[in-house]
Amino acid sequence: MNDVNSAIKFHERHLELATDGEVPSEENVAAKELIKVYKKVAGTKEGANDHEEAVRYYQKCLEAARLAQEKRSEGMACYRLGGGNNIMGEAFRAILFLQKF
């Protein structure tokens, strides 16, 4: 998990620098890499039945997907957020995400 945490820090810093420097192409690259890393962490948390953390990382994945304008990743994140919220008893939130899927 340490490598994943390092990757998250690296790509978040990359995104921050690209945003501050107003370099849209690098923002897109960093956001796409964050999608991959957040998705991996969320899946691991989901597999360990840590749904609260999984939802947190799928939310980050959704934000990165929107920034990168990656509709497929955005749909996946909404689907997973719907399922995770449903498992946690948050039916209304689940429906909101599943409607976006």
Biopython code that builds the backbone (N, CA, C, O; Angstrom):
import numpy as np
from Bio.PDB.StructureBuilder import StructureBuilder

atoms = [
    (1, "MET", "N", (0.829, -1.201, 0.000)),
    (1, "MET", "CA", (0.000, 0.000, 0.000)),
    (1, "MET", "C", (0.866, 1.255, 0.000)),
    (1, "MET", "O", (0.421, 2.321, -0.425)),
    (2, "ASN", "N", (2.100, 1.128, 0.475)),
    (2, "ASN", "CA", (2.990, 2.282, 0.525)),
    (2, "ASN", "C", (3.283, 2.826, -0.870)),
    (2, "ASN", "O", (3.344, 4.041, -1.062)),
    (3, "ASP", "N", (3.467, 1.920, -1.858)),
    (3, "ASP", "CA", (3.712, 2.364, -3.229)),
    (3, "ASP", "C", (2.514, 3.136, -3.770)),
    (3, "ASP", "O", (2.674, 4.129, -4.479)),
    (4, "VAL", "N", (1.329, 2.678, -3.433)),
    (4, "VAL", "CA", (0.112, 3.354, -3.890)),
    (4, "VAL", "C", (0.017, 4.735, -3.252)),
    (4, "VAL", "O", (-0.341, 5.708, -3.916)),
    (5, "ASN", "N", (0.336, 4.818, -1.973)),
    (5, "ASN", "CA", (0.304, 6.123, -1.301)),
    (5, "ASN", "C", (1.322, 7.077, -1.920)),
    (5, "ASN", "O", (1.048, 8.268, -2.072)),
    (6, "SER", "N", (2.480, 6.563, -2.272)),
    (6, "SER", "CA", (3.495, 7.391, -2.936)),
    (6, "SER", "C", (2.996, 7.853, -4.305)),
    (6, "SER", "O", (3.196, 9.004, -4.695)),
    (7, "ALA", "N", (2.351, 6.950, -5.020)),
    (7, "ALA", "CA", (1.809, 7.298, -6.337)),
    (7, "ALA", "C", (0.740, 8.381, -6.215)),
    (7, "ALA", "O", (0.700, 9.316, -7.014)),
    (8, "ILE", "N", (-0.117, 8.250, -5.220)),
    (8, "ILE", "CA", (-1.155, 9.263, -5.007)),
    (8, "ILE", "C", (-0.515, 10.621, -4.747)),
    (8, "ILE", "O", (-0.900, 11.618, -5.358)),
    (9, "LYS", "N", (0.457, 10.664, -3.845)),
    (9, "LYS", "CA", (1.124, 11.934, -3.536)),
    (9, "LYS", "C", (1.790, 12.522, -4.775)),
    (9, "LYS", "O", (1.704, 13.725, -5.026)),
    (10, "PHE", "N", (2.454, 11.665, -5.546)),
    (10, "PHE", "CA", (3.139, 12.119, -6.745)),
    (10, "PHE", "C", (2.162, 12.737, -7.743)),
    (10, "PHE", "O", (2.377, 13.848, -8.228)),
    (11, "HIS", "N", (1.093, 12.009, -8.042)),
    (11, "HIS", "CA", (0.148, 12.482, -9.053)),
    (11, "HIS", "C", (-0.683, 13.669, -8.572)),
    (11, "HIS", "O", (-1.042, 14.537, -9.368)),
    (12, "GLU", "N", (-0.989, 13.713, -7.274)),
    (12, "GLU", "CA", (-1.690, 14.881, -6.744)),
    (12, "GLU", "C", (-0.803, 16.127, -6.837)),
    (12, "GLU", "O", (-1.278, 17.221, -7.141)),
    (13, "ARG", "N", (0.477, 15.941, -6.572)),
    (13, "ARG", "CA", (1.419, 17.065, -6.695)),
    (13, "ARG", "C", (1.556, 17.475, -8.166)),
    (13, "ARG", "O", (1.607, 18.662, -8.487)),
    (14, "HIS", "N", (1.615, 16.489, -9.041)),
    (14, "HIS", "CA", (1.677, 16.746, -10.473)),
    (14, "HIS", "C", (0.469, 17.587, -10.897)),
    (14, "HIS", "O", (0.613, 18.573, -11.620)),
    (15, "LEU", "N", (-0.716, 17.188, -10.441)),
    (15, "LEU", "CA", (-1.937, 17.925, -10.773)),
    (15, "LEU", "C", (-1.888, 19.352, -10.228)),
    (15, "LEU", "O", (-2.266, 20.304, -10.910)),
    (16, "GLU", "N", (-1.424, 19.481, -9.011)),
    (16, "GLU", "CA", (-1.331, 20.805, -8.385)),
    (16, "GLU", "C", (-0.399, 21.723, -9.184)),
    (16, "GLU", "O", (-0.736, 22.877, -9.445)),
    (17, "LEU", "N", (0.760, 21.211, -9.565)),
    (17, "LEU", "CA", (1.710, 22.016, -10.334)),
    (17, "LEU", "C", (1.160, 22.373, -11.712)),
    (17, "LEU", "O", (1.324, 23.498, -12.184)),
    (18, "ALA", "N", (0.509, 21.408, -12.348)),
    (18, "ALA", "CA", (-0.073, 21.660, -13.667)),
    (18, "ALA", "C", (-1.185, 22.701, -13.591)),
    (18, "ALA", "O", (-1.317, 23.547, -14.475)),
    (19, "THR", "N", (-1.974, 22.630, -12.537)),
    (19, "THR", "CA", (-3.068, 23.594, -12.348)),
    (19, "THR", "C", (-2.506, 24.985, -12.070)),
    (19, "THR", "O", (-2.949, 25.971, -12.660)),
    (20, "ASP", "N", (-1.530, 25.054, -11.169)),
    (20, "ASP", "CA", (-0.919, 26.346, -10.837)),
    (20, "ASP", "C", (-0.214, 26.961, -12.050)),
    (20, "ASP", "O", (-0.228, 28.178, -12.235)),
    (21, "GLY", "N", (0.395, 26.114, -12.863)),
    (21, "GLY", "CA", (1.099, 26.598, -14.043)),
    (21, "GLY", "C", (0.203, 26.772, -15.251)),
    (21, "GLY", "O", (0.652, 27.174, -16.324)),
    (22, "GLU", "N", (-1.059, 26.466, -15.063)),
    (22, "GLU", "CA", (-2.055, 26.585, -16.135)),
    (22, "GLU", "C", (-1.618, 25.825, -17.390)),
    (22, "GLU", "O", (-1.542, 26.380, -18.487)),
    (23, "VAL", "N", (-1.332, 24.522, -17.184)),
    (23, "VAL", "CA", (-0.924, 23.650, -18.284)),
    (23, "VAL", "C", (-1.988, 22.555, -18.418)),
    (23, "VAL", "O", (-1.855, 21.485, -17.825)),
    (24, "PRO", "N", (-3.038, 22.821, -19.195)),
    (24, "PRO", "CA", (-4.160, 21.891, -19.290)),
    (24, "PRO", "C", (-3.778, 20.474, -19.729)),
    (24, "PRO", "O", (-4.364, 19.508, -19.242)),
    (25, "SER", "N", (-2.826, 20.335, -20.620)),
    (25, "SER", "CA", (-2.452, 18.992, -21.076)),
    (25, "SER", "C", (-1.861, 18.177, -19.929)),
    (25, "SER", "O", (-2.104, 16.974, -19.840)),
    (26, "GLU", "N", (-1.096, 18.810, -19.061)),
    (26, "GLU", "CA", (-0.523, 18.105, -17.909)),
    (26, "GLU", "C", (-1.575, 17.855, -16.833)),
    (26, "GLU", "O", (-1.510, 16.850, -16.125)),
    (27, "GLU", "N", (-2.538, 18.759, -16.704)),
    (27, "GLU", "CA", (-3.653, 18.523, -15.783)),
    (27, "GLU", "C", (-4.381, 17.244, -16.188)),
    (27, "GLU", "O", (-4.748, 16.423, -15.347)),
    (28, "ASN", "N", (-4.577, 17.099, -17.489)),
    (28, "ASN", "CA", (-5.278, 15.931, -18.013)),
    (28, "ASN", "C", (-4.490, 14.650, -17.745)),
    (28, "ASN", "O", (-5.062, 13.640, -17.334)),
    (29, "VAL", "N", (-3.188, 14.693, -17.976)),
    (29, "VAL", "CA", (-2.333, 13.522, -17.733)),
    (29, "VAL", "C", (-2.380, 13.137, -16.255)),
    (29, "VAL", "O", (-2.566, 11.967, -15.920)),
    (30, "ALA", "N", (-2.212, 14.122, -15.376)),
    (30, "ALA", "CA", (-2.214, 13.857, -13.935)),
    (30, "ALA", "C", (-3.569, 13.313, -13.484)),
    (30, "ALA", "O", (-3.626, 12.379, -12.684)),
    (31, "ALA", "N", (-4.652, 13.885, -13.987)),
    (31, "ALA", "CA", (-5.996, 13.435, -13.607)),
    (31, "ALA", "C", (-6.219, 11.986, -14.045)),
    (31, "ALA", "O", (-6.797, 11.196, -13.298)),
    (32, "LYS", "N", (-5.766, 11.635, -15.243)),
    (32, "LYS", "CA", (-5.925, 10.260, -15.731)),
    (32, "LYS", "C", (-5.145, 9.273, -14.877)),
    (32, "LYS", "O", (-5.618, 8.167, -14.614)),
    (33, "GLU", "N", (-3.968, 9.661, -14.448)),
    (33, "GLU", "CA", (-3.177, 8.787, -13.574)),
    (33, "GLU", "C", (-3.850, 8.650, -12.207)),
    (33, "GLU", "O", (-3.845, 7.571, -11.615)),
    (34, "LEU", "N", (-4.424, 9.739, -11.712)),
    (34, "LEU", "CA", (-5.123, 9.680, -10.423)),
    (34, "LEU", "C", (-6.342, 8.765, -10.502)),
    (34, "LEU", "O", (-6.652, 8.065, -9.538)),
    (35, "ILE", "N", (-7.027, 8.763, -11.628)),
    (35, "ILE", "CA", (-8.166, 7.857, -11.795)),
    (35, "ILE", "C", (-7.712, 6.422, -11.543)),
    (35, "ILE", "O", (-8.352, 5.685, -10.793)),
    (36, "LYS", "N", (-6.614, 6.033, -12.168)),
    (36, "LYS", "CA", (-6.106, 4.659, -12.038)),
    (36, "LYS", "C", (-5.764, 4.318, -10.591)),
    (36, "LYS", "O", (-6.135, 3.259, -10.085)),
    (37, "VAL", "N", (-5.053, 5.232, -9.936)),
    (37, "VAL", "CA", (-4.595, 4.957, -8.572)),
    (37, "VAL", "C", (-5.760, 4.955, -7.593)),
    (37, "VAL", "O", (-5.854, 4.069, -6.744)),
    (38, "TYR", "N", (-6.651, 5.942, -7.701)),
    (38, "TYR", "CA", (-7.809, 5.990, -6.808)),
    (38, "TYR", "C", (-8.692, 4.759, -7.002)),
    (38, "TYR", "O", (-9.209, 4.206, -6.031)),
    (39, "LYS", "N", (-8.866, 4.333, -8.244)),
    (39, "LYS", "CA", (-9.682, 3.152, -8.532)),
    (39, "LYS", "C", (-9.073, 1.906, -7.889)),
    (39, "LYS", "O", (-9.788, 1.066, -7.344)),
    (40, "LYS", "N", (-7.762, 1.797, -7.959)),
    (40, "LYS", "CA", (-7.084, 0.648, -7.351)),
    (40, "LYS", "C", (-7.284, 0.625, -5.839)),
    (40, "LYS", "O", (-7.608, -0.414, -5.265)),
    (41, "VAL", "N", (-7.090, 1.773, -5.200)),
    (41, "VAL", "CA", (-7.261, 1.849, -3.741)),
    (41, "VAL", "C", (-8.714, 1.568, -3.368)),
    (41, "VAL", "O", (-8.982, 0.817, -2.431)),
    (42, "ALA", "N", (-9.640, 2.162, -4.094)),
    (42, "ALA", "CA", (-11.063, 1.957, -3.799)),
    (42, "ALA", "C", (-11.437, 0.489, -3.922)),
    (42, "ALA", "O", (-12.165, -0.041, -3.083)),
    (43, "GLY", "N", (-10.943, -0.168, -4.960)),
    (43, "GLY", "CA", (-11.231, -1.594, -5.145)),
    (43, "GLY", "C", (-10.675, -2.445, -4.022)),
    (43, "GLY", "O", (-11.316, -3.399, -3.581)),
    (44, "THR", "N", (-9.489, -2.103, -3.562)),
    (44, "THR", "CA", (-8.875, -2.821, -2.439)),
    (44, "THR", "C", (-9.705, -2.633, -1.173)),
    (44, "THR", "O", (-9.965, -3.588, -0.441)),
    (45, "LYS", "N", (-10.112, -1.405, -0.926)),
    (45, "LYS", "CA", (-10.933, -1.110, 0.264)),
    (45, "LYS", "C", (-12.282, -1.817, 0.172)),
    (45, "LYS", "O", (-12.786, -2.347, 1.162)),
    (46, "GLU", "N", (-12.855, -1.816, -1.019)),
    (46, "GLU", "CA", (-14.139, -2.482, -1.232)),
    (46, "GLU", "C", (-14.005, -3.982, -0.963)),
    (46, "GLU", "O", (-14.874, -4.585, -0.332)),
    (47, "GLY", "N", (-12.920, -4.575, -1.441)),
    (47, "GLY", "CA", (-12.677, -6.003, -1.227)),
    (47, "GLY", "C", (-12.487, -6.352, 0.236)),
    (47, "GLY", "O", (-12.763, -7.476, 0.657)),
    (48, "ALA", "N", (-12.014, -5.381, 1.013)),
    (48, "ALA", "CA", (-11.813, -5.585, 2.448)),
    (48, "ALA", "C", (-13.046, -5.181, 3.252)),
    (48, "ALA", "O", (-12.993, -5.105, 4.479)),
    (49, "ASN", "N", (-14.162, -4.921, 2.556)),
    (49, "ASN", "CA", (-15.413, -4.495, 3.187)),
    (49, "ASN", "C", (-15.289, -3.185, 3.964)),
    (49, "ASN", "O", (-16.037, -2.939, 4.911)),
    (50, "ASP", "N", (-14.341, -2.355, 3.552)),
    (50, "ASP", "CA", (-14.201, -1.020, 4.132)),
    (50, "ASP", "C", (-14.910, -0.057, 3.176)),
    (50, "ASP", "O", (-14.276, 0.703, 2.445)),
    (51, "HIS", "N", (-16.227, -0.114, 3.205)),
    (51, "HIS", "CA", (-17.033, 0.616, 2.221)),
    (51, "HIS", "C", (-16.942, 2.125, 2.368)),
    (51, "HIS", "O", (-17.039, 2.851, 1.378)),
    (52, "GLU", "N", (-16.758, 2.598, 3.571)),
    (52, "GLU", "CA", (-16.634, 4.037, 3.786)),
    (52, "GLU", "C", (-15.396, 4.583, 3.066)),
    (52, "GLU", "O", (-15.464, 5.612, 2.393)),
    (53, "GLU", "N", (-14.276, 3.888, 3.214)),
    (53, "GLU", "CA", (-13.050, 4.312, 2.529)),
    (53, "GLU", "C", (-13.163, 4.097, 1.026)),
    (53, "GLU", "O", (-12.675, 4.912, 0.244)),
    (54, "ALA", "N", (-13.800, 3.009, 0.621)),
    (54, "ALA", "CA", (-13.989, 2.758, -0.812)),
    (54, "ALA", "C", (-14.781, 3.896, -1.438)),
    (54, "ALA", "O", (-14.430, 4.384, -2.513)),
    (55, "VAL", "N", (-15.835, 4.314, -0.779)),
    (55, "VAL", "CA", (-16.656, 5.427, -1.286)),
    (55, "VAL", "C", (-15.822, 6.704, -1.362)),
    (55, "VAL", "O", (-15.938, 7.471, -2.318)),
    (56, "ARG", "N", (-14.993, 6.922, -0.364)),
    (56, "ARG", "CA", (-14.144, 8.115, -0.359)),
    (56, "ARG", "C", (-13.223, 8.132, -1.582)),
    (56, "ARG", "O", (-13.060, 9.166, -2.229)),
    (57, "TYR", "N", (-12.628, 6.987, -1.892)),
    (57, "TYR", "CA", (-11.713, 6.930, -3.037)),
    (57, "TYR", "C", (-12.459, 6.918, -4.370)),
    (57, "TYR", "O", (-11.955, 7.464, -5.351)),
    (58, "TYR", "N", (-13.632, 6.318, -4.430)),
    (58, "TYR", "CA", (-14.421, 6.405, -5.662)),
    (58, "TYR", "C", (-14.880, 7.838, -5.909)),
    (58, "TYR", "O", (-15.016, 8.254, -7.060)),
    (59, "GLN", "N", (-15.119, 8.597, -4.841)),
    (59, "GLN", "CA", (-15.477, 10.010, -4.995)),
    (59, "GLN", "C", (-14.301, 10.777, -5.591)),
    (59, "GLN", "O", (-14.485, 11.614, -6.474)),
    (60, "LYS", "N", (-13.096, 10.492, -5.110)),
    (60, "LYS", "CA", (-11.909, 11.129, -5.667)),
    (60, "LYS", "C", (-11.723, 10.724, -7.129)),
    (60, "LYS", "O", (-11.335, 11.537, -7.969)),
    (61, "CYS", "N", (-12.007, 9.459, -7.413)),
    (61, "CYS", "CA", (-11.923, 8.959, -8.776)),
    (61, "CYS", "C", (-12.904, 9.715, -9.681)),
    (61, "CYS", "O", (-12.565, 10.084, -10.805)),
    (62, "LEU", "N", (-14.096, 9.934, -9.186)),
    (62, "LEU", "CA", (-15.112, 10.673, -9.940)),
    (62, "LEU", "C", (-14.645, 12.099, -10.237)),
    (62, "LEU", "O", (-14.803, 12.585, -11.357)),
    (63, "GLU", "N", (-14.077, 12.760, -9.248)),
    (63, "GLU", "CA", (-13.591, 14.126, -9.434)),
    (63, "GLU", "C", (-12.477, 14.169, -10.480)),
    (63, "GLU", "O", (-12.454, 15.056, -11.334)),
    (64, "ALA", "N", (-11.559, 13.208, -10.409)),
    (64, "ALA", "CA", (-10.466, 13.150, -11.382)),
    (64, "ALA", "C", (-11.011, 12.847, -12.780)),
    (64, "ALA", "O", (-10.545, 13.414, -13.769)),
    (65, "ALA", "N", (-11.990, 11.958, -12.854)),
    (65, "ALA", "CA", (-12.588, 11.610, -14.152)),
    (65, "ALA", "C", (-13.277, 12.818, -14.779)),
    (65, "ALA", "O", (-13.188, 13.028, -15.988)),
    (66, "ARG", "N", (-13.946, 13.592, -13.976)),
    (66, "ARG", "CA", (-14.598, 14.797, -14.498)),
    (66, "ARG", "C", (-13.557, 15.795, -14.995)),
    (66, "ARG", "O", (-13.730, 16.409, -16.047)),
    (67, "LEU", "N", (-12.484, 15.952, -14.239)),
    (67, "LEU", "CA", (-11.426, 16.867, -14.641)),
    (67, "LEU", "C", (-10.794, 16.424, -15.963)),
    (67, "LEU", "O", (-10.492, 17.250, -16.825)),
    (68, "ALA", "N", (-10.598, 15.114, -16.110)),
    (68, "ALA", "CA", (-9.988, 14.570, -17.325)),
    (68, "ALA", "C", (-10.994, 14.403, -18.461)),
    (68, "ALA", "O", (-10.621, 14.058, -19.582)),
    (69, "GLN", "N", (-12.254, 14.648, -18.168)),
    (69, "GLN", "CA", (-13.347, 14.467, -19.137)),
    (69, "GLN", "C", (-13.370, 13.025, -19.671)),
    (69, "GLN", "O", (-13.527, 12.784, -20.868)),
    (70, "GLU", "N", (-13.208, 12.083, -18.737)),
    (70, "GLU", "CA", (-13.228, 10.655, -19.052)),
    (70, "GLU", "C", (-14.601, 10.104, -18.675)),
    (70, "GLU", "O", (-14.830, 9.730, -17.524)),
    (71, "LYS", "N", (-15.496, 10.056, -19.629)),
    (71, "LYS", "CA", (-16.876, 9.643, -19.364)),
    (71, "LYS", "C", (-16.975, 8.194, -18.875)),
    (71, "LYS", "O", (-17.777, 7.901, -17.988)),
    (72, "ARG", "N", (-16.186, 7.303, -19.428)),
    (72, "ARG", "CA", (-16.231, 5.899, -19.004)),
    (72, "ARG", "C", (-15.847, 5.765, -17.529)),
    (72, "ARG", "O", (-16.508, 5.054, -16.771)),
    (73, "SER", "N", (-14.778, 6.451, -17.130)),
    (73, "SER", "CA", (-14.341, 6.412, -15.732)),
    (73, "SER", "C", (-15.344, 7.106, -14.819)),
    (73, "SER", "O", (-15.553, 6.690, -13.680)),
    (74, "GLU", "N", (-15.956, 8.160, -15.325)),
    (74, "GLU", "CA", (-16.989, 8.864, -14.557)),
    (74, "GLU", "C", (-18.181, 7.941, -14.312)),
    (74, "GLU", "O", (-18.721, 7.895, -13.206)),
    (75, "GLY", "N", (-18.586, 7.211, -15.340)),
    (75, "GLY", "CA", (-19.697, 6.266, -15.196)),
    (75, "GLY", "C", (-19.373, 5.153, -14.223)),
    (75, "GLY", "O", (-20.207, 4.783, -13.397)),
    (76, "MET", "N", (-18.152, 4.609, -14.317)),
    (76, "MET", "CA", (-17.730, 3.550, -13.402)),
    (76, "MET", "C", (-17.763, 4.049, -11.960)),
    (76, "MET", "O", (-18.255, 3.358, -11.068)),
    (77, "ALA", "N", (-17.239, 5.248, -11.738)),
    (77, "ALA", "CA", (-17.206, 5.802, -10.380)),
    (77, "ALA", "C", (-18.616, 6.014, -9.842)),
    (77, "ALA", "O", (-18.886, 5.718, -8.678)),
    (78, "CYS", "N", (-19.518, 6.523, -10.681)),
    (78, "CYS", "CA", (-20.905, 6.719, -10.245)),
    (78, "CYS", "C", (-21.553, 5.383, -9.886)),
    (78, "CYS", "O", (-22.265, 5.279, -8.887)),
    (79, "TYR", "N", (-21.303, 4.364, -10.704)),
    (79, "TYR", "CA", (-21.858, 3.041, -10.439)),
    (79, "TYR", "C", (-21.346, 2.505, -9.098)),
    (79, "TYR", "O", (-22.124, 2.013, -8.281)),
    (80, "ARG", "N", (-20.048, 2.606, -8.884)),
    (80, "ARG", "CA", (-19.446, 2.109, -7.636)),
    (80, "ARG", "C", (-19.888, 2.938, -6.433)),
    (80, "ARG", "O", (-20.105, 2.399, -5.348)),
    (81, "LEU", "N", (-20.020, 4.248, -6.627)),
    (81, "LEU", "CA", (-20.510, 5.095, -5.535)),
    (81, "LEU", "C", (-21.948, 4.743, -5.186)),
    (81, "LEU", "O", (-22.324, 4.752, -4.014)),
    (82, "GLY", "N", (-22.748, 4.435, -6.189)),
    (82, "GLY", "CA", (-24.124, 4.015, -5.933)),
    (82, "GLY", "C", (-24.172, 2.736, -5.121)),
    (82, "GLY", "O", (-24.914, 2.633, -4.144)),
    (83, "GLY", "N", (-23.376, 1.767, -5.533)),
    (83, "GLY", "CA", (-23.344, 0.495, -4.809)),
    (83, "GLY", "C", (-22.817, 0.645, -3.395)),
    (83, "GLY", "O", (-23.372, 0.077, -2.454)),
    (84, "GLY", "N", (-21.744, 1.410, -3.246)),
    (84, "GLY", "CA", (-21.157, 1.602, -1.915)),
    (84, "GLY", "C", (-22.089, 2.330, -0.970)),
    (84, "GLY", "O", (-22.218, 1.958, 0.197)),
    (85, "ASN", "N", (-22.735, 3.358, -1.467)),
    (85, "ASN", "CA", (-23.687, 4.086, -0.620)),
    (85, "ASN", "C", (-24.878, 3.213, -0.256)),
    (85, "ASN", "O", (-25.404, 3.302, 0.854)),
    (86, "ASN", "N", (-25.300, 2.376, -1.183)),
    (86, "ASN", "CA", (-26.407, 1.467, -0.893)),
    (86, "ASN", "C", (-26.029, 0.489, 0.225)),
    (86, "ASN", "O", (-26.812, 0.258, 1.146)),
    (87, "ILE", "N", (-24.842, -0.073, 0.138)),
    (87, "ILE", "CA", (-24.375, -1.005, 1.175)),
    (87, "ILE", "C", (-24.303, -0.318, 2.531)),
    (87, "ILE", "O", (-24.569, -0.943, 3.558)),
    (88, "MET", "N", (-23.947, 0.959, 2.542)),
    (88, "MET", "CA", (-23.845, 1.693, 3.807)),
    (88, "MET", "C", (-25.186, 2.218, 4.295)),
    (88, "MET", "O", (-25.253, 2.906, 5.314)),
    (89, "GLY", "N", (-26.264, 1.895, 3.564)),
    (89, "GLY", "CA", (-27.594, 2.308, 4.002)),
    (89, "GLY", "C", (-27.986, 3.700, 3.564)),
    (89, "GLY", "O", (-28.954, 4.265, 4.073)),
    (90, "GLU", "N", (-27.252, 4.253, 2.637)),
    (90, "GLU", "CA", (-27.529, 5.601, 2.119)),
    (90, "GLU", "C", (-28.256, 5.479, 0.777)),
    (90, "GLU", "O", (-27.709, 5.826, -0.270)),
    (91, "ALA", "N", (-29.478, 4.987, 0.821)),
    (91, "ALA", "CA", (-30.226, 4.684, -0.402)),
    (91, "ALA", "C", (-30.434, 5.920, -1.280)),
    (91, "ALA", "O", (-30.297, 5.836, -2.500)),
    (92, "PHE", "N", (-30.756, 7.042, -0.686)),
    (92, "PHE", "CA", (-31.000, 8.247, -1.483)),
    (92, "PHE", "C", (-29.748, 8.665, -2.248)),
    (92, "PHE", "O", (-29.811, 8.965, -3.440)),
    (93, "ARG", "N", (-28.601, 8.682, -1.547)),
    (93, "ARG", "CA", (-27.331, 9.023, -2.214)),
    (93, "ARG", "C", (-27.018, 8.002, -3.292)),
    (93, "ARG", "O", (-26.542, 8.360, -4.370)),
    (94, "ALA", "N", (-27.285, 6.725, -3.009)),
    (94, "ALA", "CA", (-27.030, 5.670, -3.989)),
    (94, "ALA", "C", (-27.818, 5.935, -5.273)),
    (94, "ALA", "O", (-27.285, 5.822, -6.377)),
    (95, "ILE", "N", (-29.069, 6.280, -5.113)),
    (95, "ILE", "CA", (-29.925, 6.542, -6.282)),
    (95, "ILE", "C", (-29.382, 7.718, -7.092)),
    (95, "ILE", "O", (-29.370, 7.677, -8.322)),
    (96, "LEU", "N", (-28.939, 8.754, -6.404)),
    (96, "LEU", "CA", (-28.393, 9.932, -7.101)),
    (96, "LEU", "C", (-27.212, 9.543, -7.988)),
    (96, "LEU", "O", (-27.121, 9.986, -9.133)),
    (97, "PHE", "N", (-26.316, 8.724, -7.467)),
    (97, "PHE", "CA", (-25.159, 8.303, -8.251)),
    (97, "PHE", "C", (-25.556, 7.335, -9.360)),
    (97, "PHE", "O", (-25.045, 7.421, -10.476)),
    (98, "LEU", "N", (-26.456, 6.426, -9.054)),
    (98, "LEU", "CA", (-26.853, 5.445, -10.046)),
    (98, "LEU", "C", (-27.625, 6.090, -11.211)),
    (98, "LEU", "O", (-27.582, 5.593, -12.336)),
    (99, "GLN", "N", (-28.318, 7.182, -10.938)),
    (99, "GLN", "CA", (-28.999, 7.908, -12.015)),
    (99, "GLN", "C", (-27.989, 8.541, -12.970)),
    (99, "GLN", "O", (-28.279, 8.712, -14.154)),
    (100, "LYS", "N", (-26.816, 8.887, -12.465)),
    (100, "LYS", "CA", (-25.784, 9.482, -13.311)),
    (100, "LYS", "C", (-25.024, 8.436, -14.112)),
    (100, "LYS", "O", (-24.389, 8.736, -15.123)),
    (101, "PHE", "N", (-25.107, 7.190, -13.626)),
    (101, "PHE", "CA", (-24.438, 6.085, -14.302)),
    (101, "PHE", "C", (-25.099, 5.850, -15.618)),
    (101, "PHE", "O", (-24.694, 4.957, -16.362)),
]
sb = StructureBuilder()
sb.init_structure("model")
sb.init_model(0)
sb.init_chain("A")
sb.init_seg("    ")
for serial, (resi, resn, name, xyz) in enumerate(atoms, 1):
    if name == "N":
        sb.init_residue(resn, " ", resi, " ")
    sb.init_atom(name, np.array(xyz, "f"), 0.0, 1.0, " ", f" {name:<3s}", serial, name[0])
structure = sb.get_structure()
